[in-house]
Amino acid sequence: MAIRCRSEALALLLVAALAACKPGGDGAPLQGGGPEAVAAARQACEGKGGQWARLGKMEYCITRTTDAGKSCRAGADCAGDCLARSRTCAPAKPLLGCNAVLNDAGIEVNQCVE
């Protein structure tokens, strides 16, 4: 139960920190490459209105979704993820940590991005 609460608190904190982000970027984690590749990826992310984030050894470009807060019944209804608890589209992508989301069939799954 404590792990679940911490994950939810982390997700809420991340969403609040990303409130100023704009749409753009694919949110894919950056793997490999040297410092030049990281700097170029970070610059491209921020140039599209994204926010650079690190979780563990991975670095991500977090972007704001265009349909944040819209009602959804399945993952296919959203540009990002459909949040299982609220049945609304997530405000950012990717959602870091573990989150309960609805897949494209509308089934609740626990999705972890680390």
C-alpha positions as CSV (number, residue, x, y, z in Angstrom):
1,M,0.0,0.0,0.0
2,A,2.8,2.4,0.9
3,I,4.5,1.8,-2.5
4,R,1.3,2.5,-4.3
5,C,0.8,5.8,-2.5
6,R,4.4,6.8,-3.1
7,S,4.0,6.1,-6.9
8,E,0.8,8.1,-7.0
9,A,2.4,10.9,-5.1
10,L,5.4,10.9,-7.5
11,A,3.1,10.9,-10.5
12,L,1.1,13.9,-9.1
13,L,4.3,15.7,-8.3
14,L,5.6,15.1,-11.8
15,V,2.3,16.3,-13.3
16,A,2.4,19.5,-11.2
17,A,6.0,20.2,-12.3
18,L,5.1,19.7,-15.9
19,A,2.2,22.1,-15.9
20,A,4.1,24.6,-18.0
21,C,5.1,22.1,-20.7
22,K,3.7,22.4,-24.2
23,P,2.9,19.5,-26.7
24,G,5.7,18.0,-28.8
25,G,8.3,15.2,-28.6
26,D,7.8,11.5,-28.4
27,G,8.8,10.9,-24.8
28,A,11.0,8.0,-25.7
29,P,13.9,7.4,-23.3
30,L,17.4,8.3,-24.4
31,Q,19.7,5.3,-24.4
32,G,23.4,5.3,-25.3
33,G,25.3,8.0,-27.0
34,G,27.8,10.3,-25.4
35,P,27.4,13.7,-23.8
36,E,27.0,15.3,-27.2
37,A,24.0,13.1,-28.0
38,V,22.4,13.8,-24.6
39,A,22.9,17.6,-25.0
40,A,21.4,17.5,-28.5
41,A,18.4,15.4,-27.4
42,R,17.8,17.7,-24.4
43,Q,18.0,20.8,-26.6
44,A,15.6,19.2,-29.2
45,C,13.2,18.3,-26.4
46,E,13.2,21.7,-24.8
47,G,12.9,23.3,-28.2
48,K,9.6,21.5,-28.7
49,G,8.3,22.7,-25.4
50,G,9.2,19.5,-23.5
51,Q,10.9,19.1,-20.2
52,W,14.0,16.9,-19.7
53,A,13.7,14.4,-16.9
54,R,15.8,11.6,-15.5
55,L,14.6,8.5,-13.7
56,G,17.3,6.1,-12.6
57,K,19.7,5.7,-15.5
58,M,17.2,6.7,-18.1
59,E,16.5,10.2,-19.4
60,Y,13.1,11.2,-21.0
61,C,11.5,14.1,-22.8
62,I,8.3,14.7,-21.0
63,T,5.6,16.6,-23.1
64,R,2.2,17.9,-22.3
65,T,-0.7,16.1,-24.1
66,T,-3.3,18.0,-26.1
67,D,-6.2,16.1,-24.5
68,A,-5.3,16.3,-20.8
69,G,-8.3,15.8,-18.6
70,K,-10.6,14.6,-21.4
71,S,-12.9,11.7,-20.4
72,C,-11.7,8.3,-21.7
73,R,-12.8,4.7,-21.6
74,A,-9.7,3.1,-23.2
75,G,-6.1,4.0,-24.0
76,A,-6.9,4.6,-27.7
77,D,-9.1,7.5,-26.6
78,C,-6.0,9.6,-25.6
79,A,-2.9,11.0,-27.1
80,G,-1.0,9.7,-24.0
81,D,-2.5,7.3,-21.4
82,C,-6.0,6.9,-20.1
83,L,-5.8,7.1,-16.3
84,A,-7.7,4.2,-14.7
85,R,-8.8,5.9,-11.5
86,S,-10.1,9.1,-13.0
87,R,-11.0,7.8,-16.5
88,T,-9.3,10.9,-17.9
89,C,-6.5,11.4,-20.4
90,A,-3.1,12.0,-18.7
91,P,-1.7,15.5,-18.8
92,A,1.8,14.4,-19.8
93,K,3.6,11.6,-21.6
94,P,5.3,9.4,-20.8
95,L,4.1,8.9,-17.3
96,L,7.1,8.0,-15.2
97,G,6.9,5.4,-12.4
98,C,4.1,2.9,-12.1
99,N,0.5,4.0,-12.9
100,A,-2.9,2.3,-13.3
101,V,-4.0,3.0,-16.9
102,L,-6.6,1.6,-19.2
103,N,-5.1,-0.3,-22.3
104,D,-6.6,0.0,-25.8
105,A,-9.2,-2.6,-24.9
106,G,-10.3,-0.6,-21.8
107,I,-8.8,-3.1,-19.3
108,E,-7.0,-1.7,-16.3
109,V,-3.3,-2.5,-16.2
110,N,-0.4,-1.4,-14.1
111,Q,2.2,0.4,-16.4
112,C,5.7,1.0,-15.1
113,V,8.1,3.3,-17.0
114,E,11.5,3.4,-15.3
